[in-house]
Amino acid sequence: MNQANLHKALWWTSEDNGFVKCGLCPRYCRIADGKTGFCAVRKNEEGVLYSLSYGYPVALQIDPIEKKPLYHFMRGTRTFSLGTLGCNLYCIFCQNHHLSRGYYLEKRRYEYYSSEKIVELTLRHGCQSISYTYSEPTIFGEYVMDIARLAREAGLKNILVSNGYMTLEAAKDIAPLMDAANIDMKGFSEDFYMEMTKAHLQPVLDFCEYYNSIGGHLELANLIIPGKNDSPEMLDAYLNWVESKLGIETPLHFTAYHPDFEYDASPRTPAPLIYSIQEYAVSRGFPHVYAGNVFFDPRMPDLKA
């Protein structure tokens, strides 16, 4: 990488013996000199924390906004999507592990994209928004914020597609710049999060409740893994939380899993399971419930209606 373009990170403090403590996500990594945190993209260089991913997206794409998925925000428009390497979760079932478990190599040259360049590309391609997505935008939060400010000045909207695993300190800086967010709820129990993502559930709930409290447009996605996070008890706990903390109008997306990365103990999610969860949520009074990653079934209502 080009060391001249290393960007000093936010949300960290100095500690003894050259360590730094990162406060971007709830892992609060203590990072020794010359090492990176859990996410692999925040590095301690002589007692200063730097973001290795700032300005170095490895995925740039124009997407329909429905792909995020967002069904109740700027429908029918295109969004300019970007993502970097690295992630602050370790989902053993990750379907994007080539990015999330990737890391920047010191001897490899990566193309640098300034915040201004991202906004320019967005406008040039006729997109109305920028989506921070693909891996985990929390870990390139400084880059997200700098792009988002310029995007707003240019009349563009900002979209966060995230696991929601960030501290409230960072959330209070990043979230107000976002016009919409889709948060990927991995499951709805602490045991599931610890076993399957090496993380905790509560910080994700805290982020969702905070973003909802400041009036952000929020939609939730839940990847359904048979035998792991599809029990009636877990589903009811999830719907109870959404109804009481976020509101029954919150759009919900239930999507099908397929074996990937390090996990193949569960079979591919059958379409009838997704549809039954969708029907149950609707029966409980949720008006905006969608099925994803399943073949269209003519017996079901139009999911985009």
Long-range contacts (C-beta under 8 A, 24 or more apart in sequence): 1-52, 1-56, 1-104, 1-105, 1-106, 1-108, 1-109, 1-110, 2-109, 2-110, 2-112, 5-54, 5-55, 5-56, 5-112, 6-45, 6-50, 6-51, 6-52, 6-54, 7-50, 7-51, 7-54, 7-55, 7-142, 7-143, 8-48, 8-49, 8-50, 8-51, 9-42, 9-49, 9-50, 9-51, 9-142, 10-141, 10-142, 10-170, 10-173, 11-141, 11-167, 11-169, 11-170, 11-173, 12-42, 12-49, 14-47, 18-44, 18-46, 18-47, 19-44, 20-44, 20-47, 20-48, 20-49, 22-49, 23-167, 23-169, 23-170, 24-88, 24-138, 24-139, 24-141, 24-166, 24-167, 24-170, 25-88, 25-138, 25-139, 25-165, 25-166, 25-167, 25-170, 25-203, 26-165, 26-166, 26-167, 26-199, 26-200, 26-203, 27-88, 27-199, 28-167, 36-103, 38-88, 38-90, 39-86, 39-87, 39-88, 39-136, 39-139, 40-85, 40-86, 40-102, 40-103, 40-104, 41-84, 41-85, 41-86, 41-103, 41-104, 41-139, 41-140, 42-139, 51-140, 51-142, 51-143, 52-86, 52-104, 53-84, 53-85, 53-86, 53-104, 53-139, 53-140, 53-143, 54-140, 54-142, 54-143, 55-112, 55-113, 55-114, 55-115, 55-143, 56-84, 56-85, 56-104, 56-110, 56-111, 56-112, 56-113, 57-82, 57-83, 57-84, 57-113, 57-118, 58-83, 58-84, 58-85, 58-99, 58-102, 58-110, 59-83, 59-84, 59-99, 59-134, 59-135, 60-113, 60-121, 61-134, 62-125, 62-127, 63-131, 65-129, 65-131, 65-159, 66-304, 68-131, 68-133, 68-159, 68-161, 68-182, 69-182, 69-219, 69-221, 69-253, 69-255, 69-290, 69-292, 70-159, 70-180, 70-182, 70-217, 70-219, 70-251, 71-219, 71-251, 71-253, 71-288, 71-290, 71-304, 72-217, 72-219, 72-251, 72-288, 73-159, 73-179, 73-180, 73-217, 73-219, 74-128, 74-129, 74-157, 74-180, 77-127, 77-128, 77-129, 78-125, 78-126, 78-127, 78-128, 79-127, 79-128, 79-129, 79-130, 79-131, 79-159, 80-118, 80-121, 80-122, 80-125, 80-127, 80-129, 80-130, 80-131, 81-130, 81-131, 81-133, 81-134, 82-113, 82-118, 82-130, 82-131, 82-132, 82-133, 82-134, 83-132, 83-133, 83-134, 83-135, 83-137, 84-135, 84-139, 84-140, 84-143, 85-135, 86-135, 86-136, 86-139, 86-140, 87-135, 87-136, 87-139, 87-163, 88-136, 88-138, 88-139, 88-163, 88-165, 88-199, 89-136, 89-163, 89-165, 89-186, 89-197, 89-198, 89-199, 90-197, 90-198, 90-199, 91-186, 91-196, 91-197, 91-261, 92-196, 92-197, 92-261, 92-262, 92-263, 93-196, 93-223, 93-225, 93-257, 93-259, 93-260, 93-261, 93-262, 93-263, 93-266, 94-260, 94-261, 95-257, 95-258, 95-260, 95-261, 96-134, 96-135, 97-260, 97-261, 99-134, 99-135, 100-135, 100-136, 101-261, 102-135, 115-143, 115-146, 115-147, 115-149, 115-150, 116-150, 118-147, 118-150, 118-151, 119-147, 119-150, 119-151, 119-154, 119-156, 122-151, 122-154, 122-156, 123-154, 123-156, 127-156, 128-156, 128-157, 129-156, 129-157, 129-158, 129-159, 129-179, 129-180, 130-156, 130-157, 130-158, 130-159, 131-159, 131-160, 131-161, 132-158, 132-159, 132-160, 132-161, 132-162, 133-159, 133-161, 134-161, 136-162, 136-163, 136-165, 137-161, 137-162, 138-162, 138-163, 138-165, 138-166, 138-170, 138-174, 141-166, 141-170, 141-173, 141-174, 144-174, 144-177, 145-173, 145-174, 145-177, 148-177, 148-178, 149-177, 152-177, 163-197, 163-204, 164-203, 164-204, 164-207, 164-208, 165-199, 165-203, 165-204, 165-207, 166-203, 166-207, 167-203, 168-206, 168-207, 168-210, 171-207, 171-210, 171-211, 172-210, 175-207, 175-210, 175-211, 175-214, 175-216, 176-214, 178-211, 178-216, 179-216, 179-217, 180-216, 180-217, 180-218, 180-219, 181-211, 181-216, 181-217, 181-218, 181-219, 182-218, 182-219, 182-220, 182-221, 182-253, 183-207, 183-208, 183-211, 183-218, 183-219, 183-220, 183-221, 184-220, 184-221, 184-222, 184-223, 185-220, 185-221, 185-222, 185-238, 186-222, 186-223, 186-229, 187-222, 187-225, 187-228, 187-229, 187-234, 188-229, 188-234, 188-235, 188-237, 188-238, 188-241, 189-229, 189-234, 189-237, 192-228, 192-229, 192-234, 196-225, 196-228, 196-229, 196-263, 205-241, 205-245, 208-245, 208-246, 209-245, 209-246, 212-245, 212-246, 212-247, 212-250, 218-246, 218-250, 219-250, 219-251, 219-252, 219-253, 220-246, 220-250, 220-251, 220-252, 220-253, 221-253, 221-254, 221-255, 221-292, 222-252, 222-253, 222-254, 222-255, 223-255, 223-256, 223-257, 224-254, 224-255, 224-256, 224-257, 224-269, 224-273, 224-274, 224-277, 225-257, 225-266, 225-269, 226-257, 226-266, 226-267, 226-269, 226-270, 226-273, 227-265, 227-266, 228-266, 230-273, 230-277, 235-277, 235-280, 235-281, 239-281, 239-284, 239-286, 242-286, 243-284, 243-285, 243-286, 248-285, 248-286, 248-287, 249-287, 249-288, 250-286, 250-288, 251-288, 251-289, 251-290, 252-281, 252-286, 252-288, 252-289, 252-290, 253-290, 253-291, 253-292, 254-278, 254-281, 254-289, 254-290, 254-291, 254-292, 255-291, 255-292, 255-293, 256-291, 256-292, 256-293, 256-294, 257-293, 258-293, 269-293, 269-294, 271-295, 271-297, 275-300
